[in-house]
């Protein structure tokens, strides 16, 4: 099985999670890409809520920092399925 996890943050393909901000990995699609907000994209993802549970902290951070990109990560499938933030694997 091929390893999907990036070894360093610079190897992360954020387009899967933030398609409005980061160009797709596909070179042809990337050529026509226009970022929703280039300044926000240039800063990158600023917050990572590891073990976010139902996303309460992530939601509060989004309210406090509306111009920042953030990601919540939860390992427990049952929590992710019922999260108000949705299930990115669906």
C-alpha positions in Angstrom: 0.0 0.0 0.0 1.3 3.4 -0.9 1.9 5.9 1.9 -0.6 8.8 1.6 0.8 10.9 4.5 3.2 13.7 3.6 6.6 13.5 5.3 6.8 17.3 5.8 4.2 20.1 5.8 5.6 21.4 2.5 4.6 18.0 0.8 0.9 18.4 1.9 -1.6 18.8 -0.9 -4.1 21.2 0.7 -6.2 21.4 -2.5 -8.2 18.3 -1.4 -9.4 20.1 1.7 -9.4 23.8 0.6 -10.1 23.7 -3.2 -11.0 27.3 -3.3 -7.6 28.4 -2.0 -5.0 25.9 -3.3 -4.5 24.7 -6.9 -5.3 21.1 -7.7 -2.4 18.6 -8.1 -3.4 18.0 -11.8 -1.1 20.3 -13.8 -3.8 21.1 -16.5 -6.4 22.1 -13.9 -3.8 24.0 -11.9 -2.9 26.2 -15.0 -6.4 27.7 -15.0 -6.7 27.9 -11.2 -7.5 31.2 -9.5 -7.4 31.3 -5.7 -10.4 32.6 -3.8 -8.0 34.7 -1.6 -4.3 34.6 -2.5 -3.3 36.3 0.7 -5.0 33.7 2.9 -3.6 30.9 0.7 -0.1 32.3 1.0 -0.2 32.1 4.8 -1.3 28.5 4.5 -3.2 26.5 7.1 -2.6 28.3 10.5 -4.4 26.0 12.9 -4.5 22.2 13.3 -7.0 20.9 15.9 -5.6 17.4 16.5 -8.2 15.2 18.2 -11.0 17.7 17.5 -13.8 15.5 18.6 -17.1 17.1 17.5 -15.2 20.3 16.4 -16.2 22.7 19.2 -12.7 24.2 19.4 -12.3 24.3 15.6 -15.6 26.2 15.3 -14.6 28.7 18.0 -11.3 29.2 16.4 -13.0 29.9 13.1 -15.2 32.5 14.7 -12.2 34.2 16.3 -10.0 34.0 13.2 -12.3 34.2 10.2 -9.4 35.0 7.8 -7.3 32.0 8.7 -7.4 28.4 7.3 -7.7 25.6 9.8 -8.2 21.9 9.9 -9.7 19.6 12.5 -8.4 16.0 12.7 -10.1 13.1 14.5 -9.1 9.5 14.4 -12.3 8.0 15.9 -14.6 7.3 12.9 -17.8 7.5 14.9 -17.0 11.0 16.1 -16.1 12.2 12.6 -19.3 10.8 11.1 -21.5 12.8 13.6 -19.4 16.0 13.6 -21.2 19.2 12.6 -18.1 19.9 10.5 -19.0 16.9 8.3 -17.1 13.9 7.2 -14.4 14.6 4.6 -14.3 10.9 3.6 -17.9 10.8 2.5 
